[in-house]
Amino acid sequence: MIVPMKHVTLLCVASAREEALARLAGLGVLHVELRLTDTEAIAGARIAVEEAQRAIAAVQTAAGGDWRRLSIKAAAASREGRDRDPLVRGINDLADRYLVLREETRALAAEIRRFEPWGDFDPAAAARLTAAGREVALFKASPGAPLPDVGDALIQVLSRDKTGVYGAVVGAPPPEGLAPMPMPPKRLSAMQADLDARLEAMRQTAEAIASHEKHLPDLQAQIRRGGQEWEYVSVAENLTVEGPVAYITGFCDAREADELTAEAARRGWGLALRDPEPGEDVPTLLEPPTLFRPITGLFRGLGILPGYNETDVSVPFYIFFTIFFAMLVGDAGYGALIILLTLFSRRQVARKARGPLPQSVKSIFTLFYMFGGCTIAYGVLSGNYFAIPQAAIPEFLRFKSIAWLADVNHIMQLCFTIGAVHLSIARLWNAAALFPSKKFLAELGWVGIVWCMYAIVCSIVVAGFEFPSWGVPAMIVSVLMVLLFMLDVSELKENGVSLGMLPLNVMSCMGDIISYVRLYAVGLASVKVAENFNMMATQIDLPMAAKLPILAVVLLFGHGLNFAMGALSILVHAVRLNT
């Protein structure tokens, strides 16, 4: 459910506002309305947290990566808050030094590549000759063109490659036909020595950053403390002082209003509670039933948390998303792989966390255990194990459901049935929300239209399905219910055009039901891709010793690609059907 909230206005004596804030923080029941979000104090607290996060990311990257290519985030433009913690400052100073060294090595490497064709040319010696009256200049010429005559001057070719001829002219500037080139800043050997020195400094800096791995728990604690301070400062900055009175506004869980009222009475605070008004930005506290609570992690990940005035659809969303997931992936082998990857990921995360995992993280793992388990169940029922032929599957795994699900008509009717049930639940949910308004009858009419459209689609697509005798009367009654009750009389003038759109909406309802055939189509495509890669691998005509490594590569690539496409189909189709 979406927990009911109360709007709170709390007043206290201005001189006691720090004490009041501390007590409110201890209660933890008030969600403060943040009108000011970027004051100097708030920005300083935020930057302190960001710098600690940067330090953790740098340490984790250095501890497990190649020191030549560490993915270290550049520092924020503002330096506020960086001196709050010596450990964070020290790590970030090392990170800054690493970034500077990396840029210097890239610039040096580019310079070396640029002047490499002229070898270990000494620009100091060239400068001395020029000062003595013998001008020295570098040139580049086209590879196929003859070198021009330079008279009494000396022309010396130093190297050649596909792109050009590289050399020096002594005693004259380069004549026409030779492109003059700038002098290198120093000898190639000196530039290489500089590059080696900076690479060594980079390596040492990376090792110094990685040596702080033992301090990761301290850094994580620093982030927690910084987050609390950031939150506290944000609230303090939004506490308004008007003469001798200070006040703050926000929202609280309606179930905790009595506790807040009692505390206000004890502390001598003024307190005003009211229901949220239309247009207010009310925070949403989502509390699905315990069994379905893991779905909130998916909601957050997809950014589809319902608003305060919307409906909590977490239960049907969880049920149908799991069904869609299982049918779209549709392979017991892939389901087992999902569970194994989840087990491995949970172990890795728990090892790095060095403490109890947050409930939000546990919820994500619980979701994938459920998705993997249901995928295994559907794969077993459909007899699909990495698209291995049915003849090769052990007898005890050949269930009667395999033949039923292998029938195109059966599986398509199953998809349409799932779609009709799914759409009917949505309409019934709307009807319950509209009751006792007569508009709930229009939603019941839409339920009838959904099942009439289901019957029409099945009679057209599914062999052997006959359109029921009740279909036409039910369709007439359902359409009339929608026409008569979808609008109040007072709404006809402003929204009457929606009545004219009803035929299109009815046809759209048919399209919605047909769209559920993607559960069959995408699942079938996945099976066919896997079957083709299996066939490619088994038909390699080579001796066994040479065949095995190629077979392994083909199978790993094919099933890996198919597995990745399955993940993409979940995002594209399972989410789309549920939103």
Buried (B, 14 or more C-beta within 10 A) or exposed (E): EBBBBBBBBBBBBBEBBEEBBEBBBEEEBBBBBEEEEEBEBBBBBBBBBBBBBBBBBBBBBBBEBEBEEBEBBEBBEEEBBBEBBEBBBBBBBBBBBBBBBBEBBEEBBEBBEEBBBBEBBBBEEBEEEBEEEBBBBBBBBEEEEEBBEBEEBEBEEBEEEEEBBBBBBBBBEBBEEBEEBEBBEBBBEBBBEBBEBBBEBBBBBBEBBBBBEEBBEEBBEBBEBBBEBBBBBBBBBBBBEEEEEBBBBBBBBBEBBEEBBEBBEEBEBEBEBEEBEEEEEBBBBBEBEEEBBBBBBBBBEEEEBBEBEEBBBBBBBBBBBBBBBBBBBBBBBBBBBBBEEBBEEBEEBBEEBEEEBEEEBBBBBBBBBBBBBBBBEBBBBBBBBBBBEEEEBEEEEEEEBBEEBEEEEBBBBBBBBBBBBBBBBBBBBBBEEBEEEEBBBBBBBBBBBBBBBBBBBBBEBBEEBEEEEEBEEBBEBBBEBBEEBBBEEEEEEEEEEEEEEBEEEBEEBBEBBBBBBBBBEBBEBBBEBBBEBBEBBEEEEEEEEEBEEEBEEBBEEBBEEBBEBBEEBBEEBBBEBBE
